[in-house]
């Protein structure tokens, strides 16, 4: 039976790969993104652009549209987020607030609002995008790693909060993802060691599956090329 899947940040490279994977599996996919429109289509997907996921009213309106079109929400994949590299001495304090807003508060907002729908599903799945770089932060990674560490703690706490309610909550922790932006930012790196978006999508699909029903509160590293 086709499930209703929401992918935040669904217009980006990783969100596109995740959305395509769920669609290929026969699920109904809704992509919610801050960008106005996607660069690439996903067959059959419901695209909702221009949504600030830290705005509760706008986020609720998007979820209402998804629930009406797709009959609820069974799976929520929180891909939306951002990255910055700057030292504390040379950078801006605004970066800390921006990273918290983009990576943590966006996640917490839509997850809280989607909880009634996910619980009603009976087999709800939440999959968050954490970061391997948040396990031990390197120089210039403080603001980013702090916000992603918050996603890790949210994942753990919510998994216990929802115990017994039929909803699992897990996070994948990628190393460097092979995207055009990362290649442009690190042109001298060995791209062959970077994780492919499709490989991350495969792990997310597993965590959203019935076979992964006994896994919750897990922070799963995803670090091989793929």
BAGUTI-368914 format. One record per residue: residue number from 1; residue in three letters; y, x, z of N, C-alpha, C in turn. Coordinates in steps of 0.02 Angstrom, whole numbers, plus 50000, padded with zeros to 5 digits. Example, Ala and Ser with C-alpha at 12.3 -4.5 7.8 and 13.67 -1.06 7.14 Angstrom:
2
{rec 1 ala {49716 50660 50390} {49775 50615 50390} {49835 50660 50390}}
{rec 2 ser {49888 50642 50354} {49947 50684 50357} {50002 50645 50394}}
This chain:
226
{rec 1 unk {49940 50042 50000} {50000 50000 50000} {50063 50044 50000}}
{rec 2 unk {50109 50029 49956} {50170 50069 49951} {50212 50063 50014}}
{rec 3 unk {50236 50120 50038} {50278 50121 50097} {50351 50127 50077}}
{rec 4 unk {50395 50109 50123} {50467 50118 50113} {50488 50184 50145}}
{rec 5 unk {50513 50229 50103} {50531 50297 50125} {50606 50308 50116}}
{rec 6 unk {50638 50334 50167} {50709 50354 50163} {50713 50430 50166}}
{rec 7 unk {50747 50459 50118} {50759 50532 50118} {50834 50543 50121}}
{rec 8 unk {50859 50571 50176} {50929 50588 50180} {50940 50655 50144}}
{rec 9 unk {51000 50664 50118} {51011 50724 50078} {50967 50725 50017}}
{rec 10 unk {50950 50666 49993} {50902 50659 49939} {50926 50682 49871}}
{rec 11 unk {50992 50695 49864} {51019 50717 49800} {51016 50793 49792}}
{rec 12 unk {51002 50829 49847} {50999 50902 49844} {50932 50927 49818}}
{rec 13 unk {50924 50993 49815} {50864 51023 49786} {50802 51004 49825}}
{rec 14 unk {50803 51014 49891} {50744 50997 49932} {50734 50921 49935}}
{rec 15 unk {50789 50884 49943} {50784 50811 49945} {50756 50783 49881}}
{rec 16 unk {50774 50812 49825} {50748 50791 49759} {50673 50802 49757}}
{rec 17 unk {50650 50861 49779} {50578 50876 49778} {50539 50829 49823}}
{rec 18 unk {50566 50816 49882} {50533 50770 49929} {50530 50699 49900}}
{rec 19 unk {50585 50677 49873} {50588 50609 49844} {50539 50602 49786}}
{rec 20 unk {50537 50652 49743} {50490 50650 49687} {50418 50648 49710}}
{rec 21 unk {50403 50684 49763} {50334 50686 49789} {50313 50618 49816}}
{rec 22 unk {50356 50587 49855} {50340 50520 49881} {50334 50469 49825}}
{rec 23 unk {50379 50473 49776} {50377 50426 49720} {50312 50435 49680}}
{rec 24 unk {50292 50498 49670} {50230 50511 49634} {50169 50484 49671}}
{rec 25 unk {50174 50480 49738} {50120 50453 49778} {50119 50377 49779}}
{rec 26 unk {50168 50346 49746} {50170 50274 49741} {50212 50239 49794}}
{rec 27 unk {50251 50277 49832} {50294 50247 49883} {50361 50225 49854}}
{rec 28 unk {50394 50180 49889} {50462 50158 49871} {50511 50205 49905}}
{rec 29 unk {50553 50237 49866} {50596 50290 49892} {50670 50270 49888}}
{rec 30 unk {50705 50279 49944} {50778 50271 49946} {50808 50338 49964}}
{rec 31 unk {50857 50360 49924} {50892 50422 49939} {50963 50406 49964}}
{rec 32 unk {50979 50433 50023} {51045 50423 50052} {51079 50491 50055}}
{rec 33 unk {51140 50496 50028} {51172 50561 50024} {51247 50555 50031}}
{rec 34 unk {51278 50609 50054} {51351 50612 50059} {51382 50617 49990}}
{rec 35 unk {51348 50650 49944} {51373 50654 49875} {51376 50585 49843}}
{rec 36 unk {51421 50577 49796} {51431 50511 49766} {51373 50490 49722}}
{rec 37 unk {51342 50539 49687} {51288 50523 49640} {51242 50583 49633}}
{rec 38 unk {51179 50571 49616} {51131 50626 49608} {51141 50662 49542}}
{rec 39 unk {51118 50725 49541} {51118 50763 49478} {51058 50743 49436}}
{rec 40 unk {51003 50725 49469} {50942 50708 49433} {50913 50643 49460}}
{rec 41 unk {50886 50603 49417} {50857 50539 49436} {50787 50548 49464}}
{rec 42 unk {50767 50501 49505} {50697 50495 49527} {50675 50425 49507}}
{rec 43 unk {50624 50421 49467} {50603 50356 49440} {50591 50305 49495}}
{rec 44 unk {50625 50249 49489} {50616 50193 49535} {50652 50199 49601}}
{rec 45 unk {50687 50255 49612} {50719 50265 49677} {50782 50223 49684}}
{rec 46 unk {50796 50203 49746} {50859 50171 49764} {50906 50225 49788}}
{rec 47 unk {50961 50237 49751} {51008 50290 49768} {51070 50260 49800}}
{rec 48 unk {51087 50285 49859} {51146 50263 49896} {51188 50324 49911}}
{rec 49 unk {51242 50333 49874} {51284 50392 49882} {51347 50377 49921}}
{rec 50 unk {51384 50430 49938} {51448 50423 49973} {51441 50402 50045}}
{rec 51 unk {51386 50419 50078} {51374 50398 50147} {51383 50456 50195}}
{rec 52 unk {51429 50450 50242} {51437 50498 50296} {51388 50479 50351}}
{rec 53 unk {51337 50519 50360} {51283 50501 50407} {51303 50508 50480}}
{rec 54 unk {51364 50532 50494} {51388 50532 50563} {51430 50469 50576}}
{rec 55 unk {51439 50428 50525} {51475 50364 50531} {51423 50309 50541}}
{rec 56 unk {51419 50283 50601} {51366 50236 50618} {51370 50173 50576}}
{rec 57 unk {51429 50148 50563} {51436 50086 50524} {51413 50096 50452}}
{rec 58 unk {51434 50152 50422} {51414 50165 50353} {51339 50178 50348}}
{rec 59 unk {51312 50211 50398} {51240 50226 50398} {51200 50162 50408}}
{rec 60 unk {51223 50118 50452} {51188 50054 50462} {51189 50012 50399}}
{rec 61 unk {51246 50013 50363} {51251 49974 50301} {51201 50000 50249}}
{rec 62 unk {51193 50066 50247} {51145 50095 50200} {51073 50075 50218}}
{rec 63 unk {51058 50078 50283} {50990 50059 50305} {50977 49985 50292}}
{rec 64 unk {51027 49943 50302} {51019 49872 50288} {51003 49861 50215}}
{rec 65 unk {51035 49899 50171} {51023 49893 50099} {50951 49914 50083}}
{rec 66 unk {50928 49969 50115} {50860 49993 50103} {50809 49941 50128}}
{rec 67 unk {50820 49916 50189} {50772 49868 50217} {50767 49805 50175}}
{rec 68 unk {50824 49782 50148} {50823 49722 50106} {50787 49735 50041}}
{rec 69 unk {50796 49794 50013} {50767 49809 49947} {50694 49829 49952}}
{rec 70 unk {50675 49863 50007} {50608 49893 50011} {50566 49863 50067}}
{rec 71 unk {50590 49812 50101} {50550 49778 50152} {50542 49817 50216}}
{rec 72 unk {50594 49851 50239} {50591 49889 50301} {50596 49964 50289}}
{rec 73 unk {50578 50002 50339} {50575 50075 50334} {50512 50099 50370}}
{rec 74 unk {50470 50135 50334} {50408 50163 50363} {50413 50237 50376}}
{rec 75 unk {50451 50272 50334} {50456 50345 50339} {50530 50365 50333}}
{rec 76 unk {50552 50408 50378} {50620 50436 50375} {50614 50512 50372}}
{rec 77 unk {50640 50541 50319} {50640 50614 50311} {50712 50637 50313}}
{rec 78 unk {50730 50676 50364} {50798 50698 50374} {50809 50767 50343}}
{rec 79 unk {50829 50767 50279} {50841 50829 50243} {50915 50848 50246}}
{rec 80 unk {50959 50800 50252} {51032 50812 50249} {51052 50866 50299}}
{rec 81 unk {51096 50910 50277} {51120 50963 50321} {51161 51013 50283}}
{rec 82 unk {51180 51067 50317} {51220 51118 50285} {51208 51186 50317}}
{rec 83 unk {51240 51237 50289} {51229 51305 50312} {51295 51344 50311}}
{rec 84 unk {51303 51388 50358} {51358 51435 50356} {51336 51501 50388}}
{rec 85 unk {51363 51555 50363} {51352 51621 50393} {51420 51649 50412}}
{rec 86 unk {51432 51655 50477} {51493 51687 50499} {51485 51710 50571}}
{rec 87 unk {51513 51768 50585} {51510 51794 50653} {51558 51755 50698}}
{rec 88 unk {51547 51759 50762} {51592 51725 50809} {51661 51758 50808}}
{rec 89 unk {51661 51825 50806} {51724 51861 50807} {51765 51848 50744}}
{rec 90 unk {51732 51849 50687} {51769 51843 50624} {51771 51773 50596}}
{rec 91 unk {51733 51728 50625} {51728 51660 50597} {51774 51611 50632}}
{rec 92 unk {51760 51548 50621} {51800 51493 50647} {51760 51452 50697}}
{rec 93 unk {51793 51430 50750} {51759 51386 50797} {51742 51319 50764}}
{rec 94 unk {51780 51302 50712} {51766 51240 50676} {51696 51240 50647}}
{rec 95 unk {51669 51299 50631} {51602 51304 50602} {51550 51276 50650}}
{rec 96 unk {51560 51286 50715} {51512 51261 50764} {51511 51184 50764}}
{rec 97 unk {51570 51155 50762} {51573 51082 50760} {51546 51055 50694}}
{rec 98 unk {51562 51090 50639} {51540 51068 50573} {51464 51070 50567}}
{rec 99 unk {51433 51124 50591} {51360 51131 50588} {51327 51079 50633}}
{rec 100 unk {51355 51068 50691} {51327 51017 50736} {51330 50948 50703}}
{rec 101 unk {51386 50933 50671} {51394 50868 50638} {51346 50861 50579}}
{rec 102 unk {51343 50912 50536} {51303 50907 50475} {51228 50908 50489}}
{rec 103 unk {51207 50950 50536} {51135 50960 50546} {51105 50918 50602}}
{rec 104 unk {51143 50908 50656} {51115 50873 50714} {51138 50801 50720}}
{rec 105 unk {51204 50790 50718} {51229 50723 50729} {51211 50676 50671}}
{rec 106 unk {51209 50701 50610} {51188 50660 50554} {51116 50636 50565}}
{rec 107 unk {51074 50681 50588} {51004 50666 50601} {50998 50615 50658}}
{rec 108 unk {51032 50629 50713} {51027 50584 50771} {51052 50514 50755}}
{rec 109 unk {51106 50510 50716} {51136 50445 50701} {51089 50400 50661}}
{rec 110 unk {51064 50425 50604} {51021 50382 50563} {50954 50370 50597}}
{rec 111 unk {50930 50419 50634} {50866 50409 50668} {50871 50354 50721}}
{rec 112 unk {50924 50356 50761} {50933 50304 50811} {50938 50234 50779}}
{rec 113 unk {50976 50229 50726} {50986 50165 50693} {50923 50141 50657}}
{rec 114 unk {50881 50188 50635} {50819 50169 50599} {50761 50154 50646}}
{rec 115 unk {50768 50171 50710} {50711 50163 50756} {50682 50092 50758}}
{rec 116 unk {50722 50040 50761} {50692 49973 50761} {50647 49960 50701}}
{rec 117 unk {50669 49983 50643} {50629 49974 50582} {50566 50016 50583}}
{rec 118 unk {50571 50078 50607} {50514 50122 50609} {50462 50098 50659}}
{rec 119 unk {50484 50073 50716} {50437 50045 50766} {50404 49982 50739}}
{rec 120 unk {50443 49940 50705} {50416 49879 50676} {50363 49894 50623}}
{rec 121 unk {50369 49952 50591} {50320 49971 50540} {50249 49975 50567}}
{rec 122 unk {50243 49996 50629} {50176 50004 50659} {50146 50073 50647}}
{rec 123 unk {50168 50106 50594} {50146 50174 50577} {50205 50215 50554}}
{rec 124 unk {50259 50213 50592} {50320 50247 50573} {50312 50323 50576}}
{rec 125 unk {50348 50355 50531} {50346 50429 50527} {50417 50455 50521}}
{rec 126 unk {50434 50503 50563} {50498 50539 50558} {50482 50612 50548}}
{rec 127 unk {50510 50641 50495} {50501 50712 50482} {50571 50743 50475}}
{rec 128 unk {50585 50792 50517} {50649 50826 50517} {50644 50895 50485}}
{rec 129 unk {50700 50920 50460} {50703 50988 50433} {50736 51032 50485}}
{rec 130 unk {50695 51073 50519} {50722 51122 50564} {50735 51187 50527}}
{rec 131 unk {50726 51244 50560} {50738 51307 50527} {50702 51364 50563}}
{rec 132 unk {50667 51404 50524} {50637 51464 50554} {50690 51509 50584}}
{rec 133 unk {50750 51509 50555} {50804 51551 50580} {50831 51528 50647}}
{rec 134 unk {50811 51469 50670} {50834 51444 50735} {50787 51465 50792}}
{rec 135 unk {50731 51497 50775} {50687 51522 50828} {50718 51583 50862}}
{rec 136 unk {50745 51628 50821} {50784 51684 50847} {50842 51695 50798}}
{rec 137 unk {50902 51685 50822} {50959 51688 50777} {50981 51760 50764}}
{rec 138 unk {50992 51775 50701} {51019 51840 50683} {51095 51839 50683}}
{rec 139 unk {51126 51896 50671} {51198 51900 50668} {51226 51852 50616}}
{rec 140 unk {51278 51817 50635} {51311 51770 50589} {51276 51703 50584}}
{rec 141 unk {51220 51695 50619} {51181 51634 50613} {51189 51588 50674}}
{rec 142 unk {51235 51606 50719} {51241 51569 50781} {51254 51495 50774}}
{rec 143 unk {51305 51477 50736} {51323 51406 50730} {51267 51366 50696}}
{rec 144 unk {51240 51395 50642} {51186 51361 50606} {51123 51355 50650}}
{rec 145 unk {51104 51410 50681} {51043 51410 50721} {51049 51364 50781}}
{rec 146 unk {51108 51361 50811} {51118 51317 50869} {51108 51244 50848}}
{rec 147 unk {51135 51226 50790} {51128 51156 50768} {51056 51140 50750}}
{rec 148 unk {51021 51187 50718} {50951 51174 50700} {50906 51176 50761}}
{rec 149 unk {50923 51218 50810} {50886 51216 50873} {50893 51147 50906}}
{rec 150 unk {50952 51117 50898} {50961 51049 50922} {50915 51000 50888}}
{rec 151 unk {50904 51010 50823} {50856 50967 50787} {50786 50976 50815}}
{rec 152 unk {50768 51038 50832} {50702 51050 50862} {50695 51013 50928}}
{rec 153 unk {50745 51017 50970} {50741 50984 51035} {50741 50908 51028}}
{rec 154 unk {50780 50882 50979} {50779 50810 50965} {50709 50788 50945}}
{rec 155 unk {50678 50827 50902} {50610 50812 50879} {50562 50808 50938}}
{rec 156 unk {50564 50856 50982} {50518 50858 51039} {50531 50800 51087}}
{rec 157 unk {50595 50789 51103} {50612 50736 51151} {50594 50667 51124}}
{rec 158 unk {50610 50656 51060} {50598 50590 51031} {50523 50576 51023}}
{rec 159 unk {50484 50628 51011} {50412 50618 51005} {50383 50591 51071}}
{rec 160 unk {50409 50615 51126} {50386 50590 51191} {50414 50520 51205}}
{rec 161 unk {50476 50509 51186} {50508 50444 51195} {50470 50389 51159}}
{rec 162 unk {50442 50405 51100} {50409 50355 51059} {50333 50354 51067}}
{rec 163 unk {50308 50393 51115} {50235 50394 51127} {50210 50323 51140}}
{rec 164 unk {50158 50304 51106} {50129 50237 51116} {50162 50183 51075}}
{rec 165 unk {50212 50201 51033} {50246 50150 50993} {50229 50156 50918}}
{rec 166 unk {50179 50198 50902} {50156 50202 50833} {50200 50243 50787}}
{rec 167 unk {50246 50282 50815} {50291 50323 50774} {50281 50397 50792}}
{rec 168 unk {50268 50438 50743} {50264 50510 50755} {50329 50544 50734}}
{rec 169 unk {50345 50599 50767} {50407 50636 50753} {50390 50710 50750}}
{rec 170 unk {50400 50740 50692} {50385 50811 50683} {50440 50845 50643}}
{rec 171 unk {50440 50910 50643} {50488 50948 50604} {50454 51005 50567}}
{rec 172 unk {50477 51019 50507} {50456 51079 50471} {50511 51131 50477}}
{rec 173 unk {50490 51193 50484} {50537 51249 50495} {50530 51298 50437}}
{rec 174 unk {50566 51287 50383} {50560 51332 50325} {50593 51400 50339}}
{rec 175 unk {50567 51450 50305} {50604 51513 50299} {50654 51502 50242}}
{rec 176 unk {50674 51554 50206} {50724 51545 50152} {50693 51503 50096}}
{rec 177 unk {50729 51451 50077} {50705 51406 50024} {50732 51431 49957}}
{rec 178 unk {50689 51430 49907} {50708 51453 49840} {50750 51399 49805}}
{rec 179 unk {50815 51406 49811} {50862 51360 49778} {50912 51401 49737}}
{rec 180 unk {50944 51370 49688} {50995 51406 49649} {51051 51434 49693}}
{rec 181 unk {51071 51397 49744} {51125 51420 49788} {51104 51482 49826}}
{rec 182 unk {51043 51482 49854} {51019 51541 49891} {51012 51601 49845}}
{rec 183 unk {50989 51591 49784} {50983 51647 49737} {51051 51677 49720}}
{rec 184 unk {51101 51633 49713} {51168 51657 49698} {51198 51694 49757}}
{rec 185 unk {51182 51670 49818} {51209 51702 49878} {51175 51768 49894}}
{rec 186 unk {51111 51775 49874} {51072 51835 49890} {51039 51862 49827}}
{rec 187 unk {51078 51886 49779} {51051 51904 49713} {51003 51963 49714}}
{rec 188 unk {51005 52004 49766} {50961 52063 49769} {50897 52051 49807}}
{rec 189 unk {50887 51990 49831} {50827 51975 49871} {50765 51968 49827}}
{rec 190 unk {50707 51971 49859} {50643 51960 49825} {50627 51886 49827}}
{rec 191 unk {50644 51851 49773} {50636 51778 49771} {50563 51757 49777}}
{rec 192 unk {50517 51801 49760} {50446 51782 49760} {50422 51766 49831}}
{rec 193 unk {50457 51789 49881} {50437 51777 49950} {50468 51714 49979}}
{rec 194 unk {50511 51682 49941} {50545 51622 49966} {50501 51561 49958}}
{rec 195 unk {50513 51511 49999} {50473 51450 49998} {50498 51402 49944}}
{rec 196 unk {50451 51377 49904} {50468 51329 49852} {50480 51259 49882}}
{rec 197 unk {50531 51223 49860} {50543 51155 49885} {50481 51110 49879}}
{rec 198 unk {50443 51117 49825} {50383 51075 49816} {50331 51089 49869}}
{rec 199 unk {50327 51152 49892} {50279 51169 49945} {50299 51137 50011}}
{rec 200 unk {50364 51136 50025} {50388 51102 50085} {50375 51027 50080}}
{rec 201 unk {50386 50999 50021} {50373 50928 50011} {50300 50911 50025}}
{rec 202 unk {50254 50955 50006} {50183 50942 50018} {50169 50936 50094}}
{rec 203 unk {50200 50979 50133} {50191 50977 50206} {50220 50913 50234}}
{rec 204 unk {50278 50894 50209} {50311 50833 50233} {50268 50772 50217}}
{rec 205 unk {50240 50770 50156} {50196 50713 50138} {50136 50709 50184}}
{rec 206 unk {50109 50767 50202} {50052 50766 50248} {50073 50738 50316}}
{rec 207 unk {50129 50761 50342} {50152 50738 50408} {50167 50663 50407}}
{rec 208 unk {50185 50637 50349} {50199 50565 50343} {50136 50524 50330}}
{rec 209 unk {50079 50557 50323} {50018 50523 50304} {49979 50496 50364}}
{rec 210 unk {49931 50454 50350} {49887 50428 50402} {49844 50484 50431}}
{rec 211 unk {49828 50534 50390} {49787 50589 50414} {49822 50630 50469}}
{rec 212 unk {49888 50626 50471} {49926 50664 50521} {49946 50620 50581}}
{rec 213 unk {49913 50563 50590} {49932 50516 50641} {49929 50544 50712}}
{rec 214 unk {49888 50596 50722} {49880 50625 50789} {49929 50682 50802}}
{rec 215 unk {49972 50698 50754} {50019 50754 50761} {50088 50726 50776}}
{rec 216 unk {50116 50745 50833} {50185 50725 50848} {50216 50776 50895}}
{rec 217 unk {50281 50786 50887} {50316 50835 50927} {50305 50907 50903}}
{rec 218 unk {50279 50915 50843} {50262 50982 50817} {50320 51012 50778}}
{rec 219 unk {50328 51077 50786} {50377 51116 50747} {50336 51163 50704}}
{rec 220 unk {50331 51148 50640} {50283 51181 50597} {50317 51230 50549}}
{rec 221 unk {50305 51295 50558} {50334 51345 50511} {50306 51335 50441}}
{rec 222 unk {50350 51341 50392} {50330 51338 50321} {50362 51400 50289}}
{rec 223 unk {50321 51452 50279} {50350 51517 50264} {50322 51553 50204}}
{rec 224 unk {50271 51526 50172} {50242 51561 50114} {50269 51533 50050}}
{rec 225 unk {50272 51575 49999} {50306 51557 49936} {50287 51490 49908}}
{rec 226 unk {50224 51480 49891} {50203 51416 49862} {50218 51409 49788}}
